[in-house]
Amino acid sequence: MQFQRGSEELFPSVSSAPYIMSTTANGNDSKKFKGDIRGPGVPSRVIHIRKLPTDISEAEVISLGLPFGDVTNLLMLKAKNQAFLEMNSEEAAQNMVGYYSTLVPIIRHHPVYIQFSNHKELKTDNSPNQERAQAALRALTSSHVDGVVVAPSTVLRVVVENLIYPVTLDALCQIFSKFGTVLRIIVFTKNSQFQALLQYAEGASAQSAKLSLDGQNIYNGCCTLRISFSKLTSLNVKYNNEKSRDFTRPDLPSGDSQPTMEHPGMSAFTPGIISAGPYGGAAHGFPPAFTLQPTMSSHYPGLVPGMPGGLAALSLPGASRLGFPHISAGVSVLLVSNLNPERVTPHCLFILFGVYGDVMRVKILFNKKENALVQMSDCTQAQLAMSHLSGQQLHGKPLRITPSKHTSVQLPREGHEDQGLTKDYSNSPLHRFKKPGSKNYSNIFPPSATLHLSNIPPSVVEDDLKMLFSTSGAMVKAFKFFQKDHKMALIQMGSVEEAIESLIEFHNHDLGENHHLRVSFSKSSI
């Protein structure tokens, strides 16, 4: 599906008409593989993968499925740029399809499309191409399984090199929880390096995390993970706060030096910060206090879309082993689709995307008003915005966000008005990240139902703010001023979607006395 302006490729709608493809990788076999007539909606443990690069390897295709479970079979159709992947269970396949429906994997600058196949299992022949696929399967799955048996420890030592953007304990939890249950974590600075000690419930998880993450970047071109096994066999955590956390002991105090939390150790567990998928096991080790909830309604059990940048921005070489979307260096323009054309404006996209970076320009496409281009100030901010906002509901529709092939958003020529659909915000006073090292970098959180309010003047009381936020028709569930500082407060809305729309409407709202309200997403709940 294409639209004329900018010739940007959108999510293609999946045709329900049957198509024919060859059973072998080179497409020369006379036997034909019947098409996926049922369409992508009916779950199956066989996954159909389309739009693969022509030089794709078997290992790269298998690695798309490995984070979700064991891959039991593979059929490569290189001539068609397609493949079929068979997972060990329907649940693993559901998690995989659900995850990639909100975060489209980008392999060598190409979005790859993943859906259920109408085949319940794969039957493959003994052709040379198929033997190669089977060899790749044996190599990858055996290293996946055999290697974990001999993990020397459940404790990993993590060093973050080239620390340009702040990395928090929460971000590390998000990344490492993909590989199993994290029991305890401590972060500290040693020899001028940011480091962490992290204990898993099982050695298999530690081995898997080390194999997959060692040497990878958390953000494009920086914050490189160096991972080794620790000589320690267990971690002793005394406090649940921003420097240490024991997920098996929610009763631990926060420590004298830390601001008291209402629920010690809970700050990381507001909806969407820690994901329960793709590894279902990541959720099961937590006591009942740590309820993991999706950031949006999902048809896939055990799956939370809305991934923070710390996870989705992993810049893995070539095709990512974990399949996370990756924005190439220099790409700062995003294509945003599935917008509500009746309600979307450049200003609303400027405010929402501005939570994750400084928005330079916004263009709503003239002939396709459900699509827009958003230009961020750099590729890391574009990655953060894409990974936090993909799949989130705006005006009743889930956002679809992919890297754009455009390098910048063009302004209309002088005298050519476009009904105010293109706006230049490069000199906006509302940019949150103008100052280098701004503390706003360490306060980037996924959309949540609870909003953080600041810059509140002394004369404004709780009822004023509750009334203001309910004028848009949204429900205010709870409100709390910060104990030590009445310039700040938390307000809990009826849903994440209501919170998103409230942030757009009331960020920079004039409260009088020369105070403009600042609104951001909170990691805490009331």
Residue pairs with C-beta under 8 A, 6 or more apart in sequence:
1 9
1 10
1 11
1 12
1 13
2 8
2 9
2 10
3 10
3 365
3 367
3 368
3 371
4 367
5 365
5 366
5 367
5 368
6 365
6 373
6 404
6 406
8 335
8 371
8 373
8 404
8 405
8 406
9 111
9 405
10 335
10 337
10 371
11 104
11 111
11 113
11 337
11 338
11 400
11 402
12 113
14 39
14 40
14 113
14 115
16 37
16 38
16 39
17 35
17 37
18 34
18 35
18 36
18 37
19 35
19 36
20 32
20 33
20 34
20 35
21 27
21 32
21 33
21 35
21 77
21 80
21 82
22 28
22 29
22 31
22 32
22 33
22 77
22 79
22 80
23 29
23 31
23 32
23 33
23 75
23 124
23 125
24 77
24 125
24 127
24 129
24 130
25 75
25 76
25 77
25 78
25 79
25 127
25 129
25 130
25 132
25 133
26 78
26 79
26 129
27 77
27 78
27 79
27 80
28 79
29 125
29 127
31 125
33 75
33 77
35 118
36 48
36 115
36 116
36 117
36 118
36 119
37 118
38 116
38 118
39 118
40 48
40 97
40 115
40 116
41 116
42 116
42 118
43 90
43 93
43 94
43 97
43 116
44 90
44 93
44 116
44 117
44 118
44 119
44 120
45 72
45 86
45 87
45 88
45 89
45 90
45 92
45 93
45 120
45 121
46 84
46 85
46 86
46 87
46 93
46 116
46 117
46 119
46 120
46 121
46 122
47 65
47 84
47 85
47 86
47 87
47 93
47 96
47 97
47 114
47 115
47 116
47 117
48 82
48 84
48 114
48 115
48 116
48 117
49 61
49 64
49 82
49 83
49 84
49 85
49 112
49 113
49 114
50 81
50 82
50 112
50 113
50 114
50 115
51 81
51 110
51 111
51 112
51 113
52 61
52 78
52 81
52 82
52 83
52 107
52 110
52 112
53 81
53 107
53 108
53 110
54 78
54 81
55 108
56 78
56 81
56 83
56 107
56 319
57 136
57 319
58 74
58 76
58 132
58 133
58 136
58 137
59 136
59 139
59 140
60 107
60 318
60 319
61 74
61 76
61 83
61 85
62 71
62 74
62 85
62 136
62 137
62 140
62 141
63 140
63 319
63 320
63 321
63 322
63 323
64 85
64 96
64 100
64 105
64 112
64 114
64 319
64 323
65 71
65 85
65 87
65 92
65 96
66 140
66 144
66 321
66 322
67 178
67 212
67 278
67 279
67 322
67 323
68 87
68 92
68 93
68 95
68 96
68 99
68 277
68 278
68 279
69 87
69 88
69 89
69 91
69 92
69 95
69 96
70 87
70 88
70 92
70 141
70 144
70 145
71 85
71 86
71 87
71 88
71 137
71 140
71 141
72 86
72 87
72 88
73 84
73 85
73 86
73 121
73 122
73 124
73 137
74 83
74 84
74 85
74 86
74 122
74 124
74 133
74 134
74 136
74 137
75 83
75 84
75 122
75 124
75 130
75 133
76 83
76 129
76 133
77 83
77 84
78 129
84 117
84 119
84 122
86 121
86 122
87 93
87 96
91 280
91 301
91 302
93 116
94 300
94 301
94 303
95 277
95 278
95 280
95 300
95 302
95 303
96 114
96 278
97 114
97 115
97 116
97 300
98 277
98 298
98 299
98 300
98 303
98 305
99 277
99 278
99 300
99 303
99 305
100 114
100 323
101 114
101 305
101 391
102 305
102 306
102 390
102 391
102 398
103 305
103 307
103 312
103 324
103 325
103 387
103 390
103 391
104 111
104 112
104 113
104 325
104 402
105 111
105 112
105 114
105 319
105 320
105 323
105 324
105 325
106 112
106 325
106 326
106 327
106 402
106 403
107 318
107 319
107 320
108 318
108 319
109 328
109 403
111 402
124 130
124 133
124 134
143 211
144 208
147 207
147 211
148 203
148 204
148 207
148 208
149 204
150 207
151 203
151 204
151 206
151 207
151 229
152 203
152 229
153 203
153 206
153 229
153 230
153 231
153 232
153 233
154 183
154 199
154 200
154 201
154 202
154 203
154 205
154 206
154 233
154 234
155 197
155 198
155 199
155 200
155 206
155 229
155 230
155 232
155 233
155 234
155 235
156 176
156 197
156 198
156 199
156 200
156 206
156 209
156 210
156 227
156 228
156 229
156 230
157 195
157 196
157 197
157 227
157 228
157 229
157 230
158 172
158 195
158 196
158 197
158 198
158 225
158 226
158 227
159 193
159 194
159 195
159 225
159 226
159 227
160 167
160 193
160 194
160 195
160 196
160 218
160 223
160 224
160 225
160 226
161 193
161 223
161 224
161 226
162 221
162 222
162 223
162 224
163 193
163 194
163 222
163 223
164 219
164 222
164 223
165 218
165 219
165 222
165 223
165 380
165 441
166 441
166 442
167 194
167 218
167 223
167 310
168 187
168 242
168 310
168 442
169 185
169 187
169 196
169 242
169 243
169 244
169 245
169 268
170 267
170 268
170 273
170 274
170 308
170 310
170 523
171 218
171 308
171 309
171 310
171 311
172 185
172 187
172 196
172 198
172 310
173 182
173 185
173 245
173 268
173 273
173 274
174 273
174 274
174 275
174 307
174 308
174 310
174 311
175 213
175 218
175 310
175 311
175 314
176 182
176 185
176 198
176 200
176 209
176 213
177 274
177 275
177 279
177 282
178 209
178 275
178 278
178 279
178 282
178 311
178 322
179 200
179 205
179 206
179 208
179 209
179 212
179 279
179 282
180 200
180 201
180 202
180 204
180 205
180 206
180 208
180 209
180 279
180 281
180 282
181 200
181 201
181 202
181 205
181 247
181 281
181 282
181 284
181 285
181 286
182 198
182 199
182 200
182 247
182 282
182 285
183 199
183 200
183 201
183 235
183 246
183 247
183 248
183 285
184 198
184 199
184 234
184 235
184 237
184 244
184 245
184 246
184 247
184 248
185 196
185 197
185 198
185 199
185 235
185 244
185 245
186 196
186 197
186 198
186 235
186 237
186 243
186 244
187 194
187 195
187 196
187 242
187 243
187 244
188 195
188 196
188 243
189 195
197 230
197 232
197 235
199 234
199 235
200 206
200 209
201 285
205 281
206 229
209 227
210 227
210 228
210 229
212 321
212 322
213 225
213 227
213 314
214 225
214 226
214 227
215 224
215 225
215 226
216 224
216 225
216 314
216 315
216 316
217 223
217 224
217 225
217 313
217 314
217 315
218 224
218 225
218 310
218 313
218 314
219 309
219 313
219 315
219 380
219 383
219 384
220 313
220 315
220 326
220 327
220 329
220 379
220 380
220 383
221 315
221 329
221 380
222 380
235 246
237 244
237 245
237 246
237 249
237 252
238 244
238 252
238 255
239 252
239 253
239 254
239 255
239 258
240 246
240 249
240 250
240 252
240 253
240 254
240 261
240 264
240 265
241 254
241 255
241 258
241 261
241 264
241 265
242 258
242 267
243 258
245 265
245 268
246 252
246 265
247 265
247 285
247 286
247 287
247 290
248 285
248 287
249 265
250 263
250 264
250 265
250 266
250 287
250 289
250 290
251 264
252 264
252 265
253 264
254 260
254 261
254 264
254 265
261 267
261 524
262 524
262 526
263 289
266 289
266 290
266 524
266 525
267 523
267 524
268 274
268 523
269 286
269 290
269 291
269 292
270 445
270 448
270 450
270 522
270 523
270 524
270 525
271 293
271 294
271 295
271 304
271 446
271 448
271 449
271 496
272 293
272 294
272 295
272 304
272 306
272 308
272 446
272 447
272 448
272 496
273 308
273 445
273 446
273 523
274 282
274 292
275 282
275 292
275 303
275 304
275 306
275 307
275 311
276 282
276 283
276 292
276 294
276 302
276 303
276 304
277 300
277 302
277 303
277 304
278 303
280 302
283 292
283 302
286 292
292 304
293 304
294 303
294 304
294 305
294 306
295 304
295 305
295 306
295 391
295 392
295 446
295 447
295 448
295 496
296 305
296 306
296 391
296 392
296 393
296 398
296 496
298 304
298 305
305 390
305 391
306 388
306 390
306 391
306 392
306 446
306 447
307 324
307 387
307 388
307 390
307 446
308 387
308 388
308 444
308 445
308 446
309 356
309 383
309 384
309 387
309 388
309 444
311 324
311 387
312 324
312 325
312 383
312 386
312 387
313 324
313 326
313 327
313 380
313 383
313 384
313 387
314 320
314 322
314 324
314 326
315 326
316 322
316 324
316 326
320 326
324 387
325 386
325 387
325 390
325 402
325 403
326 383
327 379
327 382
327 383
327 386
327 403
328 379
328 403
329 379
330 379
330 407
331 379
331 382
331 403
331 404
331 407
332 360
332 375
332 376
332 377
332 378
332 379
332 381
332 382
332 407
333 373
333 374
333 375
333 376
333 382
333 403
333 404
333 406
333 407
333 408
333 409
334 353
334 373
334 374
334 375
334 376
334 382
334 385
334 386
334 401
334 402
334 403
334 404
335 371
335 372
335 373
335 401
335 402
335 403
335 404
336 349
336 371
336 372
336 373
336 374
336 399
336 400
336 401
337 370
337 371
337 372
337 399
337 400
337 401
337 402
338 370
338 397
338 398
338 399
338 400
339 364
339 369
339 370
339 371
339 372
339 394
339 395
339 397
339 399
340 370
340 394
340 395
340 396
340 397
341 369
341 370
342 395
343 395
344 364
344 369
344 370
344 372
344 394
344 395
345 364
346 362
346 363
346 364
346 372
346 420
346 421
346 422
346 423
347 423
348 394
348 504
349 359
349 362
349 364
349 372
349 374
350 359
350 362
350 423
350 425
350 428
350 430
351 430
351 503
351 504
351 507
351 508
352 389
352 394
352 500
352 503
352 504
353 359
353 362
353 374
353 376
353 385
353 389
354 430
354 431
354 432
355 385
355 388
355 432
355 444
355 503
355 520
355 521
356 376
356 381
356 384
356 385
356 388
356 389
356 444
357 376
357 377
357 378
357 380
357 381
357 382
357 384
357 385
357 433
358 376
358 377
358 381
358 431
358 432
358 433
358 434
359 374
359 375
359 376
359 377
359 425
359 428
359 431
360 375
360 376
360 377
360 409
360 424
360 425
360 426
361 373
361 374
361 375
361 408
361 409
361 411
361 422
361 423
361 424
361 425
361 426
362 372
362 373
362 374
362 375
362 409
362 422
362 423
362 425
363 372
363 373
363 409
363 410
363 421
363 422
363 423
364 371
364 372
364 421
364 422
365 371
365 372
365 373
365 421
366 418
366 419
366 421
369 421
373 404
373 406
373 409
374 385
374 409
375 408
375 409
376 382
376 385
377 431
377 433
381 433
382 403
384 444
385 401
386 401
386 402
386 403
388 444
388 446
388 447
389 399
389 401
389 447
390 399
390 400
390 401
391 398
391 399
391 400
392 398
392 399
392 447
392 496
392 497
392 500
393 399
393 496
393 497
393 500
394 497
394 500
394 501
395 501
396 497
409 422
410 422
411 422
411 424
412 418
412 422
425 431
430 507
430 508
432 438
432 440
433 440
433 441
440 520
443 452
443 520
445 520
445 521
445 522
445 523
446 521
447 496
447 499
447 500
447 521
448 496
448 499
448 521
448 522
448 523
448 525
449 477
449 492
449 493
449 494
449 495
449 496
449 498
449 499
449 525
450 490
450 491
450 492
450 493
450 499
450 521
450 522
450 524
450 525
450 526
451 490
451 491
451 492
451 493
451 499
451 502
451 503
451 519
451 520
451 521
451 522
452 488
452 489
452 490
452 519
452 520
452 521
452 522
452 524
453 465
453 488
453 489
453 490
453 491
453 517
453 518
453 519
454 487
454 488
454 517
454 518
454 520
455 487
455 511
455 515
455 516
455 517
455 518
456 465
456 486
456 487
456 488
456 489
456 511
456 515
456 517
457 487
457 511
457 512
457 513
457 515
458 486
458 513
459 512
459 513
460 511
460 512
460 515
462 479
462 481
462 489
465 479
465 489
465 491
466 476
466 479
466 491
468 506
468 509
469 476
469 491
469 493
469 502
469 506
470 476
472 501
472 502
472 505
474 493
474 494
474 498
474 501
474 502
475 493
475 494
475 498
476 491
476 492
476 493
476 494
477 492
477 493
477 494
477 526
478 490
478 491
478 492
478 526
479 489
479 490
479 491
479 492
479 526
480 489
480 490
480 526
481 488
481 489
482 488
482 489
482 490
490 522
490 524
490 526
491 502
492 525
492 526
493 499
493 502
499 521
502 519
503 519
503 520
503 521
506 517
506 519
507 517
507 518
507 519
507 520
508 516
508 517
508 518
509 516
509 517
510 516
510 517
511 517
